[in-house]
Amino acid sequence: MSAGSTPSDALRNTIELARLADKLGYERYWIAEHHGMQTLASPAPEILISRIAAETSRIRIGSGAVLLPHYSPLKVAEVFRMLQALYPNRIDLGIGRAPGGTQLEAQALRRERGQRASNDDFTDRLLELLAFLNREFPSSHPYSTIRVTPEIEEEIPIWLLGSSMWSASAAASLGLPYAFAHFIDPQSTREAIDKYRFDFQPVRDLSEPQTMVALGAICAETEDEAERLAMSSRALLRRFRTFPREPGVVPSPEAALEELSSGLDPMIFETGEWPRYAIGTPESVCEQLTSIATDLHVDELMIVTIVHSHQARMRSYELLAEAAGLNEFE
């Protein structure tokens, strides 16, 4: 959500950006889940996934992520089976453990509100979801007779998303692909990826670790313009740290610059091995991203571009696609 726009504007912009990404040759487009925040307009990724998949023809569409603690595993399995039946070979199911809002929203979303709801049963829910999707319940289990509809043979790729050592260990022990949110915690990226790779157990169809790192990227024709656009992300990050319950909408670069002049820029003093955002000309950003991917030996990078102007965001993805040599599709 950018200052001066509406939630409907934000959703339409997302659809337009997905169409562009499909044309430019990007591999995936994932939709996040957040609750009770003015900053972010999507509490239901499955709805946007369906709309975006209908508006595109090639790119994989997925959740980044469905926040499983809020939902019945069977319902999640049914929703994504439905999406897979509608858009074969194009749906990804990313799963997350975070609440995506405050504890108040988490309580309101919970299926149980008793003593068990206060315990972290994420692993149990994830195992149950995997059993529904992969038909893994033993014959003695009461759920073994449940038919997950629509019935399709094609398996849905399931990624575990996270920004902690816990998520790295969980993905490794379950033999799932792992996506680390570098744009959330740039200090722990290498440690999490190394831990996942070292602890990985090939207990499923995935015989080797499969890794992704998600980070920010802002491209413009000049370094100065890229830095100007990035002011909005810098101001928003400081707000998230100061007012985590309600950081507000993405400010314009001018408003952000004025806001940052009254205090410290949070990105200047970060101590991670790499910045959470790659900012600059297309060649510079592409070089930074390639260096990170090479150093970490990751299979994929996923980028998020938070700027105030929708046209500037679209242009950033265009410039990066050209610099990276992606194949454009008609």
Backbone bond lengths (Angstrom), bond angles and torsions (degrees), N, CA, C in turn:
res aa  C-N    CA-C-N  psi(-1)  N-CA   C-N-CA  omega(-1)  CA-C   N-CA-C  phi
1 M - - - 1.456 - - 1.523 109.84 -
2 S 1.317 117.01 121.03 1.460 121.59 177.59 1.526 110.40 -101.07
3 A 1.313 116.16 148.83 1.467 121.00 176.17 1.521 109.58 -55.08
4 G 1.330 116.01 133.75 1.455 121.34 179.64 1.515 114.52 89.35
5 S 1.328 118.04 -1.18 1.465 121.18 179.30 1.521 110.05 -115.72
6 T 1.316 115.75 170.36 1.467 122.29 179.05 1.528 109.45 -109.22
7 P 1.346 118.00 164.67 1.465 119.45 174.07 1.524 112.76 -56.66
8 S 1.325 117.52 -37.57 1.466 119.86 177.36 1.521 111.20 -63.05
9 D 1.333 116.69 -38.61 1.466 120.49 175.55 1.527 110.18 -59.51
10 A 1.320 115.70 -46.05 1.469 120.28 -177.77 1.528 111.02 -61.30
11 L 1.321 117.08 -42.07 1.463 120.52 -179.76 1.526 111.21 -67.80
12 R 1.329 116.97 -41.51 1.473 120.03 176.97 1.529 110.88 -63.44
13 N 1.331 116.55 -39.01 1.459 120.19 177.96 1.525 111.35 -63.33
14 T 1.325 116.08 -38.91 1.461 120.65 178.09 1.524 111.09 -61.26
15 I 1.320 116.17 -43.37 1.466 120.65 179.32 1.529 110.35 -64.83
16 E 1.333 116.78 -42.16 1.461 120.01 179.72 1.530 111.11 -65.12
17 L 1.322 116.79 -40.62 1.458 120.30 177.98 1.526 110.82 -64.21
18 A 1.327 117.49 -38.44 1.468 120.64 178.25 1.523 111.16 -62.91
19 R 1.325 116.57 -41.18 1.464 119.30 177.32 1.525 110.85 -61.09
20 L 1.346 116.12 -40.76 1.451 120.07 178.68 1.527 110.79 -65.74
21 A 1.329 117.36 -45.06 1.464 121.00 179.79 1.527 111.26 -60.57
22 D 1.322 116.45 -38.18 1.466 121.66 177.16 1.526 109.87 -60.88
23 K 1.311 116.65 -44.71 1.469 122.00 -178.76 1.527 111.45 -68.27
24 L 1.337 117.02 -38.69 1.453 121.10 -174.12 1.525 113.86 -74.93
25 G 1.326 117.86 -18.29 1.456 120.11 178.06 1.511 115.48 104.45
26 Y 1.330 118.06 12.58 1.464 119.87 173.57 1.522 109.80 -65.35
27 E 1.324 116.08 152.37 1.465 121.46 -172.73 1.523 113.39 -85.78
28 R 1.337 116.58 -38.91 1.467 120.90 -173.84 1.528 110.62 -139.71
29 Y 1.328 114.46 155.66 1.468 121.18 174.33 1.526 106.01 -141.32
30 W 1.327 116.08 112.33 1.466 120.66 -175.13 1.528 110.91 -111.18
31 I 1.320 114.89 146.96 1.464 123.05 -178.58 1.530 109.12 -113.03
32 A 1.318 116.12 128.43 1.461 121.14 -179.07 1.533 111.24 -84.20
33 E 1.328 115.03 169.55 1.470 122.12 176.83 1.525 108.85 -124.11
34 H 1.324 116.46 122.65 1.463 121.40 177.16 1.525 108.54 -139.39
35 H 1.321 115.91 151.40 1.464 120.59 -175.28 1.525 111.46 -128.86
36 G 1.331 114.42 136.70 1.458 120.76 170.59 1.510 114.90 68.31
37 M 1.347 118.38 25.37 1.457 120.74 -177.30 1.523 110.14 -123.42
38 Q 1.306 116.95 130.38 1.463 121.67 176.61 1.523 111.09 -65.94
39 T 1.321 117.18 -28.37 1.456 122.11 -175.68 1.524 112.47 -62.96
40 L 1.325 116.86 -36.49 1.460 122.19 -169.58 1.519 110.01 -125.20
41 A 1.332 116.07 131.69 1.464 120.56 -167.43 1.521 114.73 -100.80
42 S 1.342 118.96 10.14 1.460 119.48 -174.17 1.525 112.58 -124.17
43 P 1.337 118.20 94.56 1.461 120.45 172.86 1.516 113.45 -86.95
44 A 1.342 118.50 -7.12 1.470 122.07 -173.88 1.523 109.78 -134.86
45 P 1.341 118.68 81.73 1.470 120.65 -175.79 1.525 113.32 -59.72
46 E 1.330 117.48 -31.16 1.463 118.89 -177.31 1.528 112.52 -62.34
47 I 1.338 116.72 -30.60 1.473 119.35 178.81 1.523 110.07 -70.91
48 L 1.330 116.56 -46.29 1.464 119.72 178.70 1.520 111.78 -66.38
49 I 1.331 117.90 -36.07 1.460 120.57 177.97 1.517 110.27 -57.43
50 S 1.317 116.54 -45.70 1.460 120.52 -178.93 1.519 111.24 -63.04
51 R 1.325 116.55 -44.30 1.469 119.84 -179.04 1.532 110.92 -66.77
52 I 1.329 116.84 -44.68 1.456 120.01 -177.64 1.521 111.32 -67.88
53 A 1.318 117.51 -38.53 1.465 119.93 177.45 1.525 110.72 -61.47
54 A 1.339 116.53 -35.83 1.465 120.30 178.30 1.519 111.86 -70.34
55 E 1.338 116.89 -25.73 1.460 121.64 -176.70 1.529 112.62 -91.16
56 T 1.342 117.11 -5.62 1.460 121.67 -178.06 1.525 108.65 -125.68
57 S 1.333 115.66 173.75 1.466 117.68 -175.56 1.516 114.86 -129.15
58 R 1.340 118.34 -18.94 1.458 120.25 -171.41 1.523 113.86 -128.38
59 I 1.304 116.74 -44.78 1.456 123.25 -171.73 1.524 110.85 -63.30
60 R 1.346 116.82 144.78 1.462 121.24 175.24 1.530 108.60 -76.54
61 I 1.323 116.28 138.95 1.470 121.97 -179.25 1.526 107.86 -118.58
62 G 1.327 116.20 135.61 1.458 117.75 -177.20 1.515 113.40 -153.57
63 S 1.314 114.28 -177.35 1.464 122.21 -179.61 1.518 108.93 -101.78
64 G 1.312 114.97 136.19 1.453 118.82 178.52 1.524 112.90 -132.92
65 A 1.335 119.84 57.09 1.457 126.37 15.73 1.525 109.43 -142.47
66 V 1.340 116.21 170.59 1.463 120.36 162.74 1.527 107.03 -74.23
67 L 1.317 117.13 126.36 1.469 121.56 -176.34 1.527 108.52 -89.32
68 L 1.310 115.07 92.89 1.463 122.97 -168.01 1.526 115.01 -60.46
69 P 1.343 120.79 -31.05 1.466 118.19 179.74 1.526 114.20 -57.14
70 H 1.335 117.48 -19.38 1.462 120.15 -177.72 1.526 113.32 -87.23
71 Y 1.341 118.59 -11.14 1.468 118.88 -164.59 1.523 113.70 -132.39
72 S 1.326 113.99 159.37 1.455 121.42 170.50 1.522 109.85 -71.38
73 P 1.338 118.67 127.94 1.466 120.15 177.52 1.528 113.17 -56.54
74 L 1.315 117.76 -36.19 1.466 120.04 179.39 1.526 110.19 -63.26
75 K 1.326 117.58 -42.87 1.463 120.16 -179.26 1.532 110.83 -64.18
76 V 1.330 117.36 -41.57 1.459 120.51 177.31 1.525 110.19 -61.88
77 A 1.331 116.67 -42.59 1.466 120.85 178.48 1.525 111.06 -60.92
78 E 1.317 117.09 -42.80 1.469 120.53 -179.93 1.528 111.53 -65.67
79 V 1.329 116.53 -43.29 1.468 120.42 -179.06 1.523 110.55 -60.41
80 F 1.332 117.26 -45.85 1.462 119.52 -176.18 1.521 112.65 -79.34
81 R 1.317 118.01 -25.54 1.461 119.13 169.03 1.533 109.89 -63.99
82 M 1.308 116.00 -39.12 1.462 120.63 178.31 1.528 110.45 -64.04
83 L 1.310 116.64 -46.18 1.457 120.21 178.39 1.525 111.38 -61.94
84 Q 1.327 116.25 -41.02 1.456 119.97 -179.89 1.525 111.78 -66.30
85 A 1.333 116.35 -35.88 1.460 119.95 177.59 1.530 110.97 -67.37
86 L 1.323 116.37 -36.11 1.466 120.44 179.08 1.529 112.49 -74.45
87 Y 1.344 116.16 -36.12 1.468 120.70 -174.42 1.533 108.96 -132.40
88 P 1.326 117.90 74.77 1.475 121.41 -174.58 1.523 112.69 -58.17
89 N 1.338 114.72 140.48 1.466 122.62 175.35 1.527 113.49 62.78
90 R 1.339 117.35 22.23 1.470 118.94 -178.18 1.523 113.16 -131.68
91 I 1.330 118.99 3.03 1.465 121.34 -172.74 1.524 110.66 -110.85
92 D 1.340 116.60 131.97 1.462 123.79 172.57 1.522 108.74 -113.79
93 L 1.321 116.01 141.40 1.471 121.20 175.54 1.521 108.56 -112.82
94 G 1.328 116.01 102.22 1.454 121.43 173.71 1.515 109.60 -93.77
95 I 1.325 115.89 133.23 1.470 121.88 -176.23 1.526 109.38 -116.30
96 G 1.344 116.12 137.53 1.451 121.40 177.89 1.511 111.78 -131.02
97 R 1.330 114.53 162.51 1.467 121.40 -176.77 1.525 112.57 -108.09
98 A 1.343 117.53 -14.93 1.459 121.36 -175.83 1.527 111.15 -67.76
99 P 1.333 118.18 158.17 1.466 120.07 179.04 1.522 113.49 -75.04
100 G 1.339 118.48 -25.25 1.462 120.60 -179.52 1.515 113.32 71.70
101 G 1.302 117.05 18.67 1.463 123.38 -178.96 1.517 108.38 176.22
102 T 1.310 116.95 -161.08 1.460 120.38 178.77 1.528 110.14 -84.02
103 Q 1.314 116.03 172.12 1.455 120.45 178.07 1.525 112.08 -64.02
104 L 1.326 116.23 -25.67 1.463 119.15 178.71 1.524 110.57 -65.97
105 E 1.355 117.03 -47.41 1.463 119.52 176.64 1.520 111.10 -63.41
106 A 1.330 116.27 -38.63 1.462 119.69 179.76 1.525 110.72 -61.41
107 Q 1.326 117.09 -41.53 1.466 120.52 178.58 1.522 110.97 -63.87
108 A 1.333 116.31 -41.73 1.464 119.81 -179.00 1.523 112.34 -67.64
109 L 1.331 117.70 -27.66 1.460 121.72 -178.63 1.523 113.78 -85.65
110 R 1.317 116.95 -16.90 1.462 120.61 -173.34 1.516 112.81 -63.86
111 R 1.316 115.35 146.75 1.461 119.64 175.54 1.527 110.69 -81.32
112 E 1.369 116.81 -29.32 1.461 119.97 175.96 1.525 108.61 -118.80
113 R 1.314 116.40 145.92 1.461 119.64 179.97 1.520 112.09 -126.54
114 G 1.311 115.38 15.54 1.454 120.20 178.88 1.514 111.59 -92.82
115 Q 1.348 116.22 -155.30 1.456 121.41 -175.89 1.519 111.92 -63.20
116 R 1.341 117.15 -39.62 1.464 120.00 -176.57 1.524 111.51 -65.74
117 A 1.318 116.73 -28.26 1.461 119.78 -178.92 1.524 112.06 -66.53
118 S 1.325 117.23 -21.95 1.454 119.97 -179.19 1.527 111.85 -80.86
119 N 1.323 117.38 -12.91 1.457 121.21 179.40 1.523 110.10 -91.91
120 D 1.314 116.02 154.73 1.464 120.87 179.82 1.524 108.62 -86.92
121 D 1.320 116.23 101.43 1.467 120.12 179.60 1.521 111.12 -107.89
122 F 1.346 116.24 27.58 1.465 120.00 -176.53 1.524 111.63 -57.95
123 T 1.332 117.48 -44.67 1.462 119.99 -178.18 1.519 110.88 -61.00
124 D 1.318 117.25 -41.55 1.469 120.50 178.05 1.525 111.07 -61.60
125 R 1.316 116.19 -42.62 1.467 119.80 -179.44 1.529 110.71 -66.76
126 L 1.318 115.92 -39.81 1.462 119.08 -179.78 1.529 110.87 -65.68
127 L 1.314 117.28 -42.29 1.466 120.50 177.81 1.532 110.85 -63.55
128 E 1.317 115.65 -37.51 1.460 119.84 178.02 1.531 110.67 -66.67
129 L 1.317 116.87 -42.12 1.460 120.62 177.71 1.525 110.58 -61.07
130 L 1.330 116.71 -46.01 1.462 120.46 179.17 1.533 111.05 -61.47
131 A 1.315 116.17 -38.24 1.465 119.76 179.66 1.526 111.27 -66.52
132 F 1.332 117.18 -39.40 1.469 120.21 177.15 1.531 110.82 -64.75
133 L 1.330 116.66 -45.39 1.458 120.23 -174.66 1.524 112.49 -72.79
134 N 1.326 116.48 -33.16 1.470 120.75 -174.86 1.519 113.75 -106.83
135 R 1.329 116.56 7.62 1.470 121.92 178.29 1.532 110.23 56.08
136 E 1.334 116.00 53.21 1.465 121.46 -173.50 1.520 114.45 -107.01
137 F 1.324 118.20 2.00 1.460 118.44 178.97 1.528 109.89 -67.38
138 P 1.332 118.58 133.60 1.475 119.34 174.29 1.519 110.17 -65.84
139 S 1.303 116.51 157.45 1.471 121.20 -175.35 1.517 112.11 -59.99
140 S 1.348 116.40 -24.92 1.467 119.89 -179.53 1.523 113.26 -80.13
141 H 1.337 117.34 -10.54 1.456 120.55 -177.53 1.530 109.47 -79.25
142 P 1.348 117.19 138.11 1.476 118.84 -179.05 1.520 113.79 -61.54
143 Y 1.350 118.05 -24.66 1.457 120.27 -179.75 1.531 112.92 -84.51
144 S 1.314 117.76 -4.59 1.464 120.14 -175.52 1.518 112.69 -63.72
145 T 1.321 117.57 -21.54 1.467 120.30 -178.85 1.529 112.79 -92.27
146 I 1.338 117.34 -3.16 1.462 120.28 -179.64 1.527 109.64 -73.98
147 R 1.294 115.77 130.70 1.460 121.89 177.35 1.529 108.16 -96.95
148 V 1.328 116.53 116.58 1.462 120.91 178.35 1.522 107.97 -85.03
149 T 1.295 115.74 113.33 1.458 120.61 -177.50 1.532 110.43 -105.76
150 P 1.348 116.24 155.05 1.462 127.73 -6.10 1.531 111.34 -69.50
151 E 1.315 116.49 145.73 1.456 121.64 -178.29 1.530 109.83 -80.69
152 I 1.320 116.18 116.94 1.462 121.68 177.09 1.522 107.79 -136.68
153 E 1.312 116.48 149.83 1.464 121.21 -177.85 1.522 112.09 -81.30
154 E 1.307 116.75 -28.88 1.460 120.96 -176.17 1.527 111.33 -65.01
155 E 1.319 116.20 131.58 1.457 120.79 178.83 1.528 110.70 -83.67
156 I 1.325 115.59 147.66 1.457 121.42 178.30 1.528 108.78 -95.04
157 P 1.339 118.66 123.81 1.468 119.63 175.98 1.527 110.62 -61.74
158 I 1.318 116.04 128.77 1.465 121.54 -178.49 1.523 108.93 -116.14
159 W 1.322 116.47 122.59 1.459 123.32 177.34 1.526 108.70 -109.81
160 L 1.327 115.85 142.49 1.465 119.99 169.55 1.520 107.63 -100.07
161 L 1.329 116.10 126.00 1.457 122.30 -179.50 1.510 109.92 -104.67
162 G 1.330 116.42 147.82 1.459 118.66 178.35 1.508 112.35 -174.38
163 S 1.339 114.95 176.99 1.465 121.69 178.31 1.529 109.69 -143.19
164 S 1.346 115.95 35.49 1.461 119.96 -176.04 1.525 110.14 -150.25
165 M 1.330 115.85 168.78 1.456 120.89 175.75 1.528 111.11 -66.96
166 W 1.341 116.01 -30.06 1.459 119.06 179.75 1.524 110.66 -61.38
167 S 1.327 117.07 -47.24 1.459 119.78 -178.47 1.524 111.02 -66.29
168 A 1.336 117.37 -35.32 1.463 120.30 177.75 1.524 110.48 -62.97
169 S 1.335 117.02 -43.67 1.465 121.05 178.98 1.520 111.94 -66.00
170 A 1.341 115.85 -41.58 1.463 119.80 -178.81 1.523 111.05 -64.25
171 A 1.336 117.09 -45.86 1.466 120.38 179.48 1.521 110.63 -61.88
172 A 1.336 117.02 -40.62 1.464 121.05 -179.64 1.518 111.87 -65.33
173 S 1.326 116.86 -45.65 1.468 120.25 -176.58 1.516 112.52 -68.30
174 L 1.347 117.14 -27.76 1.463 121.47 -179.89 1.525 112.54 -93.99
175 G 1.329 117.61 -3.51 1.454 120.70 179.58 1.507 114.07 67.11
176 L 1.354 116.55 36.52 1.461 121.42 -178.39 1.521 111.29 -105.34
177 P 1.329 118.44 152.84 1.463 120.60 169.68 1.527 110.03 -60.44
178 Y 1.325 116.88 148.64 1.464 121.27 -173.38 1.520 110.86 -127.83
179 A 1.333 116.15 130.18 1.461 122.81 176.15 1.521 108.65 -117.34
180 F 1.333 116.53 120.57 1.462 121.09 -178.53 1.523 110.23 -101.24
181 A 1.344 116.44 133.99 1.469 122.45 -177.21 1.523 110.23 -88.35
182 H 1.333 116.33 82.12 1.469 121.61 178.63 1.528 110.99 -62.15
183 F 1.337 117.01 -31.53 1.469 119.61 -178.92 1.527 111.74 -70.81
184 I 1.345 117.23 -12.78 1.462 121.07 174.87 1.519 111.12 -95.34
185 D 1.345 117.57 -45.31 1.461 120.97 -178.83 1.527 110.49 -135.28
186 P 1.342 118.29 83.79 1.463 120.49 -177.67 1.529 113.91 -71.15
187 Q 1.342 117.73 -10.95 1.460 119.95 179.88 1.534 112.78 -75.87
188 S 1.339 118.16 -26.57 1.463 120.90 -169.73 1.525 114.04 -107.88
189 T 1.320 117.68 8.69 1.458 120.07 -171.23 1.517 113.28 -60.37
190 R 1.319 117.58 -55.12 1.467 119.51 -177.57 1.522 111.29 -62.60
191 E 1.321 116.45 -43.57 1.463 120.27 -178.67 1.524 111.14 -59.96
192 A 1.352 116.83 -42.58 1.467 120.38 -178.86 1.521 111.57 -68.47
193 I 1.332 117.39 -44.49 1.460 120.52 -179.85 1.521 110.61 -64.56
194 D 1.329 117.43 -42.89 1.470 120.63 178.63 1.520 111.42 -63.73
195 K 1.324 116.69 -40.74 1.461 119.95 -179.74 1.523 110.70 -65.15
196 Y 1.317 116.18 -44.64 1.466 119.84 177.86 1.523 110.73 -58.96
197 R 1.323 116.40 -47.14 1.465 119.85 -177.13 1.535 111.08 -66.16
198 F 1.332 117.48 -40.40 1.463 121.23 -178.28 1.530 111.64 -69.08
199 D 1.352 116.62 -38.95 1.473 120.73 -174.97 1.530 113.34 -89.51
200 F 1.325 118.00 -3.13 1.468 121.26 -170.72 1.530 112.03 -57.23
201 Q 1.336 114.90 133.67 1.459 122.90 177.22 1.528 108.92 -118.80
202 P 1.320 118.63 118.99 1.481 120.55 -178.72 1.528 111.38 -78.63
203 V 1.328 115.36 67.42 1.461 119.78 -176.30 1.522 112.47 -88.16
204 R 1.343 116.56 -6.86 1.461 120.15 179.64 1.522 109.57 -125.79
205 D 1.310 117.10 -158.82 1.459 120.73 -178.44 1.524 112.19 -66.99
206 L 1.333 116.94 -21.46 1.459 120.95 -179.33 1.529 108.76 -77.16
207 S 1.330 116.89 110.97 1.467 120.35 -175.26 1.520 112.68 -85.21
208 E 1.344 117.67 -22.21 1.454 122.28 179.63 1.523 109.88 -133.42
209 P 1.341 117.78 157.50 1.468 119.96 178.68 1.524 111.05 -57.71
210 Q 1.319 115.55 143.13 1.467 121.55 175.41 1.518 107.15 -126.52
211 T 1.334 116.61 120.62 1.459 120.63 -169.25 1.520 112.37 -123.47
212 M 1.308 113.55 147.99 1.460 122.56 174.73 1.528 108.04 -140.53
213 V 1.318 116.45 142.75 1.460 121.60 172.99 1.524 107.63 -121.74
214 A 1.328 116.40 129.46 1.467 122.40 179.48 1.520 108.79 -104.25
215 L 1.322 116.18 127.05 1.460 120.59 -178.41 1.524 109.76 -147.90
216 G 1.323 115.14 169.21 1.449 119.99 -178.70 1.519 112.16 -86.09
217 A 1.335 116.06 152.04 1.462 121.41 175.80 1.523 109.28 -149.44
218 I 1.312 115.92 132.31 1.467 121.53 176.69 1.520 108.17 -133.07
219 C 1.339 116.14 115.23 1.467 122.46 179.30 1.521 110.33 -110.59
220 A 1.316 115.35 145.77 1.466 122.04 170.95 1.514 107.68 -151.38
221 E 1.346 116.57 169.58 1.455 120.04 -177.58 1.529 112.91 -63.52
222 T 1.329 117.21 -27.66 1.468 121.07 179.02 1.522 109.98 -129.75
223 E 1.332 115.75 156.65 1.468 120.85 176.81 1.526 110.71 -60.88
224 D 1.320 116.27 -41.20 1.464 120.28 -177.98 1.528 110.95 -62.44
225 E 1.333 117.03 -42.24 1.459 119.61 -179.73 1.519 110.89 -68.38
226 A 1.322 117.76 -38.85 1.465 120.50 177.18 1.524 110.79 -62.03
227 E 1.330 116.51 -43.25 1.463 119.93 178.79 1.527 111.06 -65.54
228 R 1.334 116.85 -36.57 1.476 119.27 177.42 1.527 110.10 -63.62
229 L 1.326 117.67 -45.98 1.466 120.85 179.39 1.524 111.33 -61.98
230 A 1.328 116.29 -35.16 1.465 120.77 -176.37 1.519 113.30 -70.65
231 M 1.325 118.00 -14.47 1.462 120.25 178.33 1.531 110.98 -55.99
232 S 1.335 116.67 -35.64 1.470 120.50 -178.59 1.524 110.84 -63.06
233 S 1.335 117.10 -44.05 1.467 120.90 178.73 1.522 111.30 -66.31
234 R 1.310 116.67 -39.32 1.465 120.37 179.97 1.533 110.72 -62.68
235 A 1.329 116.24 -44.80 1.462 119.82 179.70 1.526 110.66 -65.91
236 L 1.336 116.67 -40.00 1.463 119.86 179.93 1.519 111.07 -64.66
237 L 1.329 117.32 -40.22 1.461 120.66 178.32 1.516 110.84 -61.54
238 R 1.325 116.97 -42.47 1.471 119.08 179.05 1.521 110.67 -63.99
239 R 1.337 116.38 -37.88 1.471 118.91 177.43 1.520 111.47 -64.62
240 F 1.340 117.19 -40.90 1.466 120.21 179.04 1.527 110.63 -58.50
241 R 1.313 116.12 -36.30 1.465 119.37 179.70 1.521 112.02 -76.67
242 T 1.329 116.79 -30.94 1.465 120.96 -177.10 1.531 111.83 -90.01
243 F 1.337 115.67 -41.35 1.472 121.15 -178.25 1.531 109.79 -127.54
244 P 1.331 118.49 67.54 1.467 120.68 -173.69 1.524 113.80 -61.11
245 R 1.319 117.68 -25.92 1.470 119.50 -179.51 1.525 111.79 -73.40
246 E 1.327 117.86 -31.80 1.466 120.26 -178.46 1.527 110.64 -154.82
247 P 1.352 116.56 82.51 1.468 118.97 179.93 1.518 114.10 -75.36
248 G 1.336 117.63 -11.15 1.455 120.05 177.79 1.514 113.10 85.28
249 V 1.322 116.29 -172.10 1.461 121.74 -175.88 1.525 110.80 -85.98
250 V 1.346 116.17 167.66 1.461 121.39 -179.27 1.527 109.11 -70.66
251 P 1.334 118.78 120.28 1.473 120.50 -177.51 1.530 111.52 -78.47
252 S 1.323 116.31 161.14 1.458 120.98 173.24 1.529 108.23 -67.38
253 P 1.349 118.25 159.10 1.472 119.50 177.71 1.523 112.72 -57.13
254 E 1.327 116.88 -37.27 1.462 120.21 -179.03 1.534 110.82 -66.85
255 A 1.339 115.73 -45.85 1.468 119.26 178.67 1.523 110.50 -65.48
256 A 1.334 116.14 -37.99 1.462 120.17 179.79 1.520 111.54 -65.14
257 L 1.332 116.94 -41.16 1.457 120.48 179.63 1.520 110.96 -62.24
258 E 1.317 115.65 -41.52 1.468 119.55 177.62 1.526 110.51 -65.28
259 E 1.312 115.94 -39.65 1.466 121.16 179.70 1.525 110.73 -64.67
260 L 1.338 117.03 -43.19 1.458 120.91 -177.56 1.521 112.33 -72.25
261 S 1.320 117.40 -22.59 1.475 120.30 -179.16 1.521 112.30 -67.34
262 S 1.345 115.84 -16.61 1.464 119.67 -178.18 1.528 112.91 -94.50
263 G 1.346 117.18 5.60 1.462 119.49 -179.25 1.517 110.84 -169.31
264 L 1.315 116.31 -172.16 1.454 122.06 -175.62 1.523 111.48 -78.76
265 D 1.319 116.21 143.25 1.455 123.07 172.87 1.528 107.32 -79.93
266 P 1.336 118.70 117.18 1.473 120.32 -173.48 1.518 113.70 -64.95
267 M 1.328 119.00 -24.57 1.460 120.11 -177.43 1.524 112.87 -77.92
268 I 1.326 117.47 -21.48 1.457 120.53 -176.45 1.522 111.27 -66.34
269 F 1.330 117.11 -35.31 1.457 120.43 -172.21 1.528 113.10 -102.38
270 E 1.330 117.86 14.92 1.462 119.59 177.20 1.521 110.24 -72.57
271 T 1.317 116.13 145.65 1.467 121.18 -173.52 1.518 112.67 -114.51
272 G 1.308 118.62 13.09 1.453 120.47 179.49 1.521 111.77 -67.42
273 E 1.324 115.94 163.21 1.461 121.15 179.77 1.523 111.59 -63.66
274 W 1.334 116.08 -32.77 1.458 121.87 177.09 1.522 108.40 -132.70
275 P 1.331 118.93 150.48 1.466 120.16 176.60 1.521 111.10 -67.11
276 R 1.325 116.07 156.27 1.465 118.73 179.75 1.527 111.02 -71.92
277 Y 1.335 117.31 -20.90 1.459 122.47 178.36 1.524 109.86 -125.20
278 A 1.351 116.21 133.37 1.460 121.72 167.84 1.524 107.07 -92.90
279 I 1.331 116.49 120.68 1.470 121.71 -171.78 1.526 109.16 -128.23
280 G 1.336 116.58 132.06 1.460 119.21 175.96 1.503 112.97 153.61
281 T 1.324 115.80 -157.49 1.459 121.54 175.99 1.532 108.49 -71.52
282 P 1.326 118.23 163.58 1.466 119.89 -179.91 1.525 112.83 -55.96
283 E 1.321 117.14 -42.67 1.465 120.32 -179.22 1.527 110.92 -64.41
284 S 1.326 116.48 -41.85 1.462 120.72 179.51 1.522 111.33 -65.37
285 V 1.327 116.97 -45.93 1.463 120.69 -179.21 1.516 110.26 -64.88
286 C 1.330 117.08 -43.81 1.464 120.54 179.66 1.523 110.73 -60.88
287 E 1.332 116.66 -39.50 1.464 121.12 178.30 1.526 110.79 -64.42
288 Q 1.332 116.95 -42.52 1.466 120.36 178.86 1.528 111.21 -63.28
289 L 1.324 116.11 -44.99 1.469 120.17 -178.95 1.525 111.21 -65.02
290 T 1.320 116.30 -41.83 1.466 120.18 179.32 1.521 110.84 -63.11
291 S 1.329 116.73 -39.51 1.466 120.94 178.56 1.515 111.42 -62.70
292 I 1.331 117.27 -43.73 1.469 121.08 179.24 1.524 110.52 -63.56
293 A 1.335 116.41 -47.29 1.464 120.54 -178.70 1.521 111.26 -61.90
294 T 1.335 116.44 -39.93 1.465 120.91 -179.04 1.521 110.90 -69.12
295 D 1.329 116.81 -45.42 1.466 120.63 -178.69 1.520 111.93 -62.40
296 L 1.338 116.55 -37.58 1.456 120.94 -176.77 1.529 113.09 -92.13
297 H 1.330 117.14 -10.09 1.479 122.02 -177.16 1.527 110.87 56.51
298 V 1.341 116.85 41.13 1.464 119.77 -179.56 1.529 109.68 -87.86
299 D 1.316 115.57 154.31 1.456 121.12 -178.26 1.524 112.62 -79.64
300 E 1.334 116.59 -34.73 1.462 119.95 -176.50 1.524 110.31 -143.94
301 L 1.332 114.38 151.42 1.459 121.74 167.66 1.520 107.58 -115.63
302 M 1.318 116.50 137.21 1.463 121.65 172.55 1.521 107.81 -116.85
303 I 1.313 116.39 132.87 1.460 119.28 -174.86 1.526 111.17 -114.68
304 V 1.319 114.27 147.24 1.461 121.94 174.07 1.529 106.83 -125.20
305 T 1.319 116.21 134.53 1.461 121.48 -177.12 1.522 108.95 -121.32
306 I 1.316 116.24 104.99 1.462 121.66 -178.97 1.523 108.54 -104.68
307 V 1.324 115.54 101.69 1.461 122.65 174.09 1.523 107.45 -133.79
308 H 1.314 116.41 166.57 1.460 120.09 -176.40 1.522 112.37 -74.28
309 S 1.316 116.99 -42.18 1.460 121.99 -174.37 1.520 111.56 -86.13
310 H 1.322 116.77 125.81 1.467 120.65 176.87 1.521 110.78 -63.27
311 Q 1.323 117.95 -40.29 1.460 120.56 179.57 1.528 111.20 -65.39
312 A 1.321 117.34 -37.78 1.466 120.21 177.13 1.524 110.90 -66.77
313 R 1.310 117.10 -36.50 1.472 120.64 176.68 1.530 110.66 -64.74
314 M 1.334 116.53 -46.39 1.458 120.50 177.46 1.535 110.20 -58.64
315 R 1.316 116.32 -44.74 1.455 120.11 -178.70 1.522 111.23 -64.73
316 S 1.315 118.39 -36.30 1.463 122.10 178.43 1.527 110.60 -59.68
317 Y 1.333 116.80 -45.49 1.464 120.12 179.09 1.531 111.22 -66.84
318 E 1.312 117.59 -35.73 1.465 120.70 176.97 1.526 110.93 -63.31
319 L 1.322 116.16 -48.16 1.461 120.60 -178.24 1.517 111.35 -62.60
320 L 1.318 116.90 -42.11 1.455 119.97 -179.15 1.529 111.23 -67.84
321 A 1.326 117.45 -40.12 1.466 120.83 178.12 1.524 110.76 -60.32
322 E 1.322 116.25 -41.55 1.467 120.20 179.59 1.522 110.71 -66.47
323 A 1.337 117.17 -43.94 1.462 120.77 -179.27 1.521 112.10 -66.13
324 A 1.332 116.21 -33.91 1.465 121.04 -179.04 1.525 113.06 -83.03
325 G 1.343 116.42 -7.43 1.453 120.06 178.43 1.516 113.93 73.83
326 L 1.334 117.09 32.69 1.458 119.05 176.78 1.524 109.51 -69.59
327 N 1.316 115.29 152.48 1.462 120.59 179.83 1.528 110.29 -86.52
328 E 1.306 116.72 120.70 1.473 120.87 -179.94 1.515 109.38 -81.12
329 F 1.342 115.79 139.57 1.452 122.32 -179.64 1.543 109.57 -114.15
330 E 1.299 115.48 148.26 1.455 119.76 175.96 1.520 109.58 -79.59
